[in-house]
Each structure stands twice: as C-alpha cells, then as structure tokens.
Amino acid sequence: MIGPDGKQLGIMKTSEALELAYSQNLDLVEVAPHERPPVVKIMDYGKFKYEMKKREKASKKTSKAGEVKEIGMRPHIDDHDLQIKMRKMREFLEAGMKVRIKVMFRGREVVHKDHGEKLLKRIIDELSDIATVDVPIQFEGRIMSVLLRSTVKRK
C-alpha cells in the first residue's frame, strides 16, 4: 500500500486500507492489480482522472504524426497552381504528416477519369523521394483520391 504522500505503508488487509483512506477523505485506488499482493494507493480519484485527461490532451497536442492533411484540386489544374500545391504537400510530408490528395470532377469531367489518374500519378512520382502511397488511388462518386505517407525520419 502506498500513502497519499507517495510513501510505502506496507502490506495490510483491504478493510484496514479502506478505513485509512476514508479517514483521510480520499479513495483507495488499485494501481497494479496483476502484482502479488496487488498494489493500491490512497489518492483523490477525481483529481487523478483529471490529471490523466490533462496529460492525454498535452500528448495529443505535441503528436502530429497521425494528422492527415487534405489538398484538393481539379483535373485540369494549371502548372503554376500545381507547383504551389506541391510545395505545400512537401511541407506537410517533411513535417511527418500524411497527405490526402483529392481530384474533384465537375459535370462531364467525370467521363475523363484518366486525366485525374495521370495527375495523381504525376504527383506521386514527384513526391516519391519523401513519400510512399499509403492508400492507392480510389474513385468515389466524383472524387478521386490517394493517401501519401511521409518517409522522412523526424528528429
């Protein structure tokens, strides 16, 4: 058993441990249930849960590796506009993020799916030095997309 100040109080019966915890208006929390005997700690459980949530939120803020950025374009995009989007994709990939590239078809453009596929293949080829295809080219409704994963090792 561990006390509220972090000091070990030794091995004791469950009823004694509960009594001691309740006398201090705290909770008895099982910390390591698989140990023999199980390790318990006297603490404020509400505060403990709050601290855990806070830590989890902080770790999510710092972790950007799982983040997916989306870049959309049309099948007949101008070369200069494509270069600007490529620069942005490269930035995201170098930061260790995944990038989903979407080609959106309007009206009768959907008949020429090959234009969108050529565009996506061109982008994949140009970014092949820092990215690999995570999800291959898919066509859903009027949107053709591909998901790229960064191969850059983050420091």
Secondary structure by P-SEA (a helix, b strand, c coil): cccccccccccccaaaaaaaaaaacbbbbbcccccccbbbbbcaaaaaaaaaaaaaaaaaaaccccbbbbbbbcccccaaaaaaaaaaaaaaaaabbbbbbbbbbcccccccaaaaaaaaaaaaaaacccccccccccccccccbbbbbbccccc
